C-alpha cells in the first residue's frame, strides 16, 4: 500500500456466508479483476449448490444439462460412494464455459472459500474461456445452453419414439468413439442455409423431428453423392468423401449406409459436445494456472486493502498452498506434474521476468524480459497459446531448476534408463521441448483416420492407425471399439497400423 492510503474494513469476519456478503465480495473482486488486472469476462451467474448437486455435475462432465445415459449414473454412484466414505473430496466449484459464465459454488464452503473460488472461477477461468483462441474458434459460449437443452429434449423424444434400447445402442457406440469424434486440425464444414433452418425448426418444434431431419441431413449424409461416388476411381472417391478423415463420428454421420436420420443426429450431438470440451483438454495447465494466479493476486490485494481478516487470509492461503503442492517423485501422493503447480509457477515466473529479469532471462526471453507491463504480457499468453506451445515458449531455465526437471531416455533396446538431458544450455531446451511434447494431444491420443470406403463395392470401411514410438492400441479395447464402429457402419470395418516414419 502507498503512504496515506486508507485501510478499508473487512468484508466479513466470520465463517458463515450470506448472499449479501457474497455480493459485497464479488464487487470487491471485480474491481481488482477488471481495473487492476485488466481482465475481460463474460457476465457472471454464480449459483450455490449442495454436495449431491455437485456429484450430479461431476457425472455429466460439469455441464448444467445433459441427456440420459447409464454411464452418467455409473459415475454418480462411484463418486457418491467415494465421497460418503471419505475417500474422495469434492471440488469447491465448477465453472461452465458459457455466456453468461455459470459458476457452481459448494454451499458447505466458508465465506473465505466462497471469496477465493469466486476470484478463481468467476474471473480467472471466465477470462480464459472468453479470450483464449481455442475457445473462441471451437466453442460457442452463447449457444451452449440452448444446444444442451435441444440435445436433452431430442434424445428424450427419440427414446419415446424408437425405444430406450435403440437409443442406448447408438449412444453406447457414439460414446466409445467420442475421443475420435473431434476435429483436431481442420475446421468442420459450416452448415448450409437449409441445414441451419432445419436445425432451428427442430429446436422450436415447428415440424416433426423425422421430417425435418430428412431435410437437415439429406445433403450431408452422402446419399445425394452416392451416384457420383459409384463410378469414381479411388483417388476421386477419396476426394469426394474428404478422405482421409480424422473425425470418425463426423464421417459416420455423413456417410453411414445404414443409419437413420435420427441416429445420425445423435452422433452429431455426441461429437458436438466432444468438440466443445476438447479445448479444455488442450489447456489444463494454462487454464488452471491463469485462474490460480488471478485468485492469488486478488486475495493478496484484498488483504493489503484491509478487506480480509488475517484468519480469512490464512484460510485462503492454506487452501492455495494445498492446490499448488507438487509432491516429490517418491511421495505417495505423486501422480505426475500437478497442472496447478506448473501453471501457477509459470505465471509467477512471467511476472518475475518482467519485473526483475536476470541476464539469463534476458537471453532466453528478449521479447518481454524487463517489460514494465507484465499484465499485458500475461493476457497475451493466456489468449494465444495452448499448453504445449505455452510451455515451449515460456518455461524458463529458472523453473526447470526449481522443479528439478530432466529427461530420461527409455530405449527399448537398452536394459537401463538413461538421463539424456540435464541442466545445461542444450539440456534446458531439450527438457522444455520434451515436457511440451508430453502435453501435445496429437501424440497423447491415437491417430486413427478413415482412409477409404468403397460404397459401390463391398462397402468395407478402412481405417489407418499411425503408430508413434512403437505404441500400438490395446487389443482388447481396440476390438470392443471396432464392434461399436461396425454397428454404426453396418458393414465390415478393418484397421491397419502403419509406422509414423513410413
N, C-alpha and C positions, 0 to 999 in steps of 0.2 A: 504493500500500500504506500501511497505517496504521503508526505507530511501534510497535515491539515485535513486529510480525508476523514469523514465521519464514519463511525462504526455503526452499522445497522443492527437492529435487534434480531435474534434468532427467529427463523420462520416457525420453529416448533421446538418444544423442549422434552416431550415425552415420546414413547414408542407408538402410541395409538394414532392412526390416521383417520382423517375425515375428508370428505370431498372438498370442503372449503380449504383445508390445508393443502390438499393436492393441487388445487387451482393456484394457490399462492406460490407453491414450489415450482409448478410448471411455468408461471410467468417469470420467476427469477431465473430459471434455467434458460428460458427462451431469450431473455435479454442478453445473456452471455453468448449463447449459441449463435444468434443472428448478428449482434452488433460487435462482438469481440472476435469470435472465430470466423464470422462471415459465412455461416452455413446457409444452404438453400434447401428448404424442406417442403414436403407436402403438408397440407393441413393435417393436424393430428386428431385421432379418435382413440382415446385411452379408455379401456374397459377393465373392470376389476372382476376376476373370475375365481371360482373355487378350485380346489385340488382336483376334483372329479372332472370339471370342465377342462382343466389343463391336461389331464390324462387323455381326454377325448380329443383335444387339439393335437397332442402327440401322435395319436393313432392315425390322424388324417394329414400327416406331414405339415402340421401347423396351419392348414387352411381353414377358414371360417365356415365354409360349406363344402360338403363332399357327397358324392353318390354312395350308395350302399355296396359293400363288398365284404366277404367273410374275412379277408386278410386284415382289414382295419379293426374288426372285433378281436382278432387274434392278438394284434399288437396291443390293444387296450387291455385285454386280460393279462398279458405278460407284464406290462408296465405297472398295472394296478397291483398285481401280486408282489412285485419287487418293492413298490412304494409302501404298501401296507405292512410289509415285514421289515422295513427299514434298510433294505439292501440297495435302494436307489432313491436319490432325492429328485426333486422337480426343479425345473428352471424357474428363476424369479419372474421371467417374462417370455413372451413370444411376440414377434413383430411380423407383420404381413407387408410384403411389397405391393402396396396399393395406394390409390389416391381417392379419398384420404387414407393416410397411413394408419393402420389399426395396430395398437399395442395392447396385448393382454397381460395385465399385471396380477400376480397372485394376491388374494385377499389376506393370506397369512403374513405377508410382508409387513415389517415395521414401517413407520413413516420414513425413517432414514433410508431403508431399502427401496421404498417407493420412489424416493427422490433420485436415488442412484440409477434405478432401472429406467426412469423417465429420461434422464440425461443420456443413458446408454442406447436405448431403443428408439424413443420418440424423436431424438435429434441426431444421434450418431448413425444408427442404421438407416434412419429415414433419409438423411442427407446422402448416404452412399447409394441407396436404392434410386434416388431421384437423379443422381449426377453421373454414376459410373456408366461408361459407354456400353457395356454388355447389357445392362438392364434397359437402357434407352433403346437399343437396337432390337432386342429379342423379347421384350415383355411389354405388355400393355397394362400399366398400373391403373389407369382409369377404367378399364373394361373388365378386369379380372373378376369383380364381384358379380357382374351380370353374367359372365360366362360360367362361373361356378354354379349359379342358380339355374342357368339353362341346362348345364350338364346333369345336375342332380334331378331336375324335373324330367329331362329327356329320358334318362336311363330308367327312372321310375315308371314312366309311361311305357317304355319298351318291356319292362317286366310284367306289367299288366296285360299288354297285348300279345307278347310272344312267350311269356312264361319265365319264371326265375331261372330255371336250369339253362335255357337257351342263352339268356343274357350273361349268366355267370360263366358259361363256357367261353364266350367271346372275351369277357373281361379277364379271365384267367390267362388266356393266350396273350392278350394285349399287355398285361402286366409282366408276363415272362419276357417280353421283348421291349419293355419300356426303356431300358438303358440304350437300346439300339433304335429308339424312336425319336431321335433328335437330329437337327441339322447342326453339325459342328463347324462346317467351313463355309458352305454356300447358303445364301438366303433362300427360303422357300418361295415358290411362285405365289404371287398375290392372287386372291380370289377374283374372278371376273365380276362384272356388274350384276349378271344374273345370279351368280352364286351368293353375292352379298345380299341381294334382295331376298333370295330364298332363305338364307340364314335368319334374316330379320323376321320373315313370316313365321318360321318355326318358333322363334322366341316369343312372338306376340300371339301365337296360337290362331292365326288367321286361316290356316288350312291344316288339313290332317298331316301328320308327320310323314306318312308314306308318300303322298302325292308331292309334297314339297321336296322331299329328299330325292325323288326321281328327277326333279328339275336340277336340284343342287349338285348332284353327283354324276349326272349323265355324261357331262362333258369332261369329267376328270377321272372317271373310273377306267378309262381306256376303252370302253365299249364302242365309242364312236370312232376310235382309231383302229379297231380290230381288223377291219377290211384293209386298211393301209399296211398294217403290220404283216398280214398273211404272206404277201409276195415280196417282202423286202429282204435283201440279203442281210447277213449277220451284222455288218457294221452299220447299215442304215437302220436296222431294227433297234440296235443299241442306242443310236442317236435319237430315234423317235421316242423311245421309252426313258430317255435321260439316264442311261446306264454308263458307268457304274453308279449305284445309288447307295449312299451311306445310311439313309433313314429307312429302315425296313418297314416300319409301320406306315409311313407315307406311301411307299411303293405298293404295299398290300392294299391300302385304302383305295389307291387309284387303279390298280391293275388286277386284283384277285379275280379269277374267273368264277368263283363260287359264292362270294359274299353278297348278301342282300344290301340295299342302300342303308338300312337302319344299322346293320352290323358295321358297315364302313364308317358310319358316323360315330359309333362307339370307339373305333380305332382312332378316329380323329380327336375325340375328346381326351383319350389317354395320352396321345402324343403331344397334344397342345399343352396339357398340364406338365408333361415331362420337359417340354421346351421352356415353359415358364420357370421351372425350378432349376434348369441347367446352369444359368449364370451363378447361382448360389454355390454350386459345386466348384466353380472356377475361381471363386473369390473368398473362400473361407478365411484365409489369413488376413487379407486386406479388409474385409467387411468387419470382422471382429476386432482387428487392430484399430480401424477407424473408430468404431463405437467405444472401445475401451479407452482410447486416447481422449475422445471427446468427454466421456464421463469423468475421467481422471482430472482433466483440465478444469472442467466446470465445478466439480466438488471442491477442488482446491481454491478456485476463485471465490466460491460462496463462503468458504471458511475464512479466507482473507478479508472478506467484506463483513464478517461477523454474522452471516446469515445462518450458520450452523454452530451448534454447541460442540464442545470438544468430544463429548460422548458420542454424538451422532457421527462426527467426522471419523472417530476411531472405528466405529462400527462399519462405516463405508470402506475405510482403508483396509480393514481386516478382510472384508469380502473381496475387495480388489486384489489384495495380495494372494489370496487363495486362487483367484481366477487366473492370474498370470504366473503361477508357480510352474517352473519347468523342472520336474524330477530328474535326478541323475539316471544314467542308463541302468545302474544296478539297484535302483529304488523299486520296491514292489509296485509303486504307483505309476511307473514309467510305461507309457504306451505310445511312444514316438514323440515328435516335436509338438508341443502344445501350440495350436494356432493363435490362441490369445496371447501367449508369451512372446512368440516370434513377431506377431503383428504389432503388438504394443511396443516392443523393444525397437522395431524398425521405425515406427512413428516418432518415438522419443529421439532416436538417433538422427533422423532427418532434421528435427529441430536443433539438436546439438550441433550438427554440421553447419547449419545456417548461422547459429548464434556464436559458436566458439570453435571454428574449424581448426584442425591441426594441419601440418604440412602434408601428412598422408591423406587427409580428407581432401585438400585442395588438388592433390594429384589425381585422386580417384574420381572426384565429383566436381570438376571445374565449372560445370554449368550452374550449380546452386550453392557451393560452399561459400559461406560468408554472405549469402543473400539476406538482407535485412527483413524481408517479408516471408518468414517461414510459413505463415498461414497460407499464402498463395501457393508456395511450393507443395505444401501438403494437399491442398484442394486439387491441384493439378494432378498429383499422383493418384489420389482417390478416383479421379474422373477418367483417367486414360490408361489404366493398367489392369491386368488380372494377376493372380498370384504368381504364375510362372514368370511373366515379364517384369512384375514389380520386384521380385527377388533378384532377378538377373540385373536389373538396373540400380537398385538401391541398397542391397546388402553390402555392408562395409567390412573391411578387414577388422575394424574395432569390434563389431558384433560377432564375427567369425571367431575371434579370440575369446570373447565373453561367453559364447555358447559352446566353446571348445569343439568346434566342428572340424572334422577331417573326413577324407574319403577312403572307404575300404573297397578294394578290388576283389570281386568274387568271381574268379575264373574257374569254370567247371573242370578244366584240365589240371588245375593245381590243387594240391592237398591242403593248403593253408590259405587263409585270407591274408591279403597284403595291404598295408597302409600305403596308398599310392599318392595321396596329396596331403601336404602338411602346411604349416603357417609360414609360407614364403611368397614372393611375388607371384610366381606361377601357380602355387598351391591355392592362394586366395581366389584367383579367377576360376580355377577348376572346381574348387569346393562350391563356389557360388553357382557355377553352371550346373553342377550335379544336383545341388539342392533345388534349384529352379526346375530342373528336369523332372524331379520327383513330384512336382505339383502340376505337371502338364497332363491333362486328361487324355490327350491324343495318344499318350504312351501308357497311361494307367488303365484305360479301358480298351478292350479288344477292338481291332479294326476289322469289321465284318461288313462286306458290301455285296449287294446284288450285282452280278456281272452278266447274267443272261437269263432270258425266259422266252422260249420259242412258243408263242401262243398258237401258231399254225401246226406245229408238230406235236411232240409228246407233252408239251406244256411243263416240262421239268423246270423248276426254279433252281438256278445255280448261284451259290454264294461262294465268296472267297474270303478266307481269313488270312490277313497279312501277319505273319509271325515275327515278333520282335524279340531279340535276345534269346531266342530258343524257347520262349514261353508259350506253350500250347494251351488250349482250352481244357478244362476238366472234362473228362469223358462223360461222367455221369450227368453233370449239369448240361453239357452240350446236347446229349441225347434227349434229355427232357425238354429242352427249349425247342429242339427240332420237331418234336411231336406237336407242340403248340403251333409251330410255323406251318407244318403240313396241314393242320386243321384249318388255318386261315387261308392257305393257298389252294387246297383241295386236290393237289397232285403231288408227285414226287418232289422232294427237296434234297439237294446234295450240297455238301460243304467241303470245299477243297482248301488246303492250307498251303501257302507259299511263303517262302522266306523273304523278309523285307529287303534283303540285299540283292534279290534276283531281279 
